[in-house]
Amino acid sequence: MTVELNEPEEVMLKRLAAIEVGPHFRHQTRDEPPLSQEEKMRIASDLLRRNPGEFLARYHRFLSWPDDAICFSGLWDDYTVSYYLKEVVGIVKPTKSVRKSYSDEDSGDSNTQENLRRRQELQIKNRRLVALRRMAAEAEADPTEGFFSHEAMRERDPVLWERMVGRHLTNAQRRSLLGHQYESFSGMLLSQLLESEEMSERRPDEEDEESSDEEIMDKEQWRAGKKGTAEKHERARQEFRELMYSRFLAGNDSAVDYEAIDNDVTLDDELEERGRDAEESYFDSESPAPAPSLEISNEETMDILVASKK
């Protein structure tokens, strides 16, 4: 089905689809031809309509700011969208005077119900984000444990992990990333074999101390290539993590008891505590910055959603 786009959206998606290296549109096998720009636009436009928050989580680094902000001007009530606009790319939320206001005659029962529904949706999104922060902190404290550890995320979606991350890794890198599954006896044997292979790979570089200029240049190129490969692996892990975070926030992770999270009032307490801490910091400052938001909107949360510390 063709998605109808307005002019700013079409300009944004055409620009995104024209980027050759960086944006991830869908998983492909090695035998598949590259996606055409039309296919990329179709995939991106479908995601934009279906889940604009996930669209921003995946593509915000490749959009043109502040020009593309107009494409999300009607989505400030979506917590994930507003988070990325305000905290990640620095877009200022429009004031009430420039937004459409409702007249008194539109404030009937239907309007009240709609406002209530929006408040409930926002409350649920806030609670999920607090829960995400807690679980991500657990995984950061111990990368081999917790709901958002790499091993746990891989177990929940091994096919996605293999296509986005695993296929780029050597066995040694898999062992390092997946942690205690290599603590079995067979894992120990594999570890010894991998270490032996790594030593064999390094030995030729260590034997010949009087390499020619050409050999030295080859080594430098090899090291540069190795660094580029490591950066590529890190990007793949980060994109995988961001997709799993977005899936959790959108309510699409089948391993999550969303009813328990969405009805957990203790998550509101943590949100309010963060708001009070932010206010105290604001009023204690001699030259305070702009007044803080009571929502989770600090750099610590951004580290969870868009940065990779592991």
N, C-alpha and C positions, 0 to 999 in steps of 0.2 A: 504494500500500500504506500502510495506517495504521500509524504508529509508536506503540508502547505507551510511555506516559509514567508515571512515578511522580508523586506529589502535588507535591513541590517543583519538579520539572521543569515540570509543567503550570502552576503558579503563575508561574514565571519566564517561560515562553513567552507566557502570556496577557498579562503585563505588558509584555513586549517588543512584542508585536503591537499593543498599544493605543497605542503611541507613533506619532504621526502624522508627525512630521518628524525625520529623522535616519537611522534604520536602513535599510539597503539590502537588499532581499530578492531581487529578480530584475530583469532588464532589461525595460523596457516601452516600446512605441512610444507616440507622442503620442496615437494614436487609442484606445489601450486604456483601459478604465475602471480606477480605482484598485483595488488588491488589497483583498479583504475581510480581516478579522481571522483568519478561518478559514484562508484561503489563506496568509497570513503565518505562522501557526502551523505549518501543514503544511510549508512550505519550511524554516522555522527548525528544526523538530524533526527533519527528515530530515538537515540538515547537522549537527545536534548528535550524532546517532547515527553518521553516516558519517565525520565528521572534527571531533571536538570542539575540536582545536587551531585549525582555521580558523574554527569558530564563535566562539571567544573573540577571535580576531584581528579578526573583523568586528563583533562586538557587545559587547565588554567595556565599552565606554563607556556603554552603555545598560542595563546590568544593575544590580541592587541588591546592593551589597557591604556587609557580609560574608554577608548572608542567602543569596545564590544560590551561595555556595561549596559548599554541601552537594551540589549537583547534579554536582560534579566531584570528590567526595571519593575515588572509586575510581580516579582517572585521574592520580595523581601520578607514575606511571612514564612517562607521556607527556611528553616534554621540552617540547613547545610549550605544553601545558596548564600544566605546573608553572611555566614561565617567566612566563606571563601572570598566574597566580595569585600567585606570589611577588613578581616584580619590577615588574609593572605595577599591580596592584590591591592589593598588600600583604597577601595572605593568608598566615598562618603555617602551614607544613607540620606536620601532626599528628606527634607524637612516636611512637616505637615502642610505648610503653606504652599508647597509646590506639588503635593500629591492630591489626588482627587478626594474631596471630602463628601460625606453623605449629608443630604438635607434632612431636616427634621421629619419630613413625611416618609422618609425611607427607614425610619427607626422602629418599625413594627416588629411583630413576633418573628418573621422570617429573618430579619436582620439580626435580631438577638440570638437566634439559634445558630446563624452562620458565625457570629462572633464567638459564641461558646464553642462551636466545633473547631474553630481556628485556635482558640486558646488551649483546647485539649490536645490538638495535634502538636502545638508548640511545646506543651508540657511533656508529651511523650518523646519528642525529639531531644529535649534537654536531658531527660532521664537516660535515654540511650547513650547520649554523648558522655555523661558522667560515668555510666557503667563501662563504656569503652575506655575511658581514661583510666579507671581502676584496673581493668584487665590488661591494658597495654603496659601499665606500670609494673604489674606482676611479671609480665614477660620480659621487661627490661631488667628487672632485678635478677631473674634467672632465665636466660634465653632458651633453656631446654624445657622449661615448665610454663604452664599458663595457657589460657585459651588462645592468645595471640602470639605464642611462640611459633617459630618457623615450622617446627615439627608438627605442632597441633594444627596449624593452618594447612599444612601439606596433607595431613590425614583426612581433613574435612573435604578437601578437593584435590586429590592427587593428580587428576588429569590436568587441571588448570596449572598446578604447581610445576608439573613436568614440562608443559608447553611454554610457560613463561620463564621458569627459573632452571629447572633440572637439566634441560637439554643443553644448557650453556656450561655446565659444571663438570669438572673432572671428578674422579672417585674420591680423591683427597679432599676436595672442596665439599662434596656431599657429606663426607664424614664429619668435617668441621661444622657444617651448618645444621646437621640433623641430630647431633648430640648423642644421647645415651643409647640409641638403637645400635650403636657400634660398640657397646660395652659387653656384648655377648662374646662367647668364645670364638665364634666364627668371625665376629667383628674384629677381635684382637688379631686374628691371623691376617685378615684383610688389611688391617692397619699396618702390620709389619711388612706385608708385601708392598703396600703403597709407599711406605717410607724407603724401602729398598729401591723401588723404581725411581723415586725422587732423587736419591743419592746418585743413582746411575746417570740420571739426566744432568746432574750438576758436575759430575766428575770430569768430563772433557773440558769444561771451562777452567777447572782448577789445575789440570796437569800441565798445560802449556802456558808458562809464564811469559814467554817471549813471543807473543802473538804479533802478527804483522798488522800494519795499519788497517788493512782490509778486514781482518778478523775482528779487530777492535770495533770497527764501524758496524760490522754485522751484529756484534754483541749489543751495541748501543741500540740498534734498530730492534733487536729482539726484546730488550728491556722496555723500550717504548711501546712495542706491541703488547707486551705483557701488562703494562700499566693500563693501556687502552682496554684490554680485555677485562681487567679487574673493574674498571669503571663501568663497563657494559654490564657485568654481572651485578654490580651494586644497583644500577638503574633497574634491572629486571626484578631484583628482590624488592626494591622500593615500590615499583608499579604493582607487583603482586600484593604487597602489604596494603597499599592504598585501595586496591579493589576489594580486598577482604574487609577492610574498615568500612568502605562504602556499602558493601553488601550487608554488613551488620546494622549500620544506621538505617538502611532502607527497609529492614525487616525481612530480608531475603536469605538469612542464614538458617537452614533447617535444624542446626544443632543448638539453637538458642531458644530458651523459654521466654519469649517476648512478653507474655502475659504477666510473668513475675516481675520483669524489669519495668514494664510500662505502668504497673500499679505499685511500685516500690516508693513510698513517700520519703524514705530515708535519703534517696537520691536528691530530692528537693532540698533537704537540709544541707547537703554538701554544696549545692549550688548557691544557696543563700549565704552560707559561711564564706564562700569565695567572694560574693558580692560585698559582704561587710568588710572583709580584709582589704578589698580593693578600695572601698570608700575611706577606710582609716588611713591607708597609705596615701590617698589623694589629699585628705585634709591635713595630714601631718607634714606634707611637703611644703617647703618654703615657696617654691615656684611650681605649683602643681600643673600637671599636664591636663588635657581635657578630661572632664568628669568621666569616671569609669562606668562601663556597662555592668549590669547585674548578671548578664549571661556569661557563660564560659567563653572568654574571648581574649585570652592572654597568650603569650608566646609558648607557654608550656603546653597548651592544647594543640597549637600548631605543630609542635614537635611530634605529637602523637599522630596527627593526620597526614603530614606531608614530608616529614623528615625521617631519615633512617639512621638510627644510632648504632645499629648492630651490624 
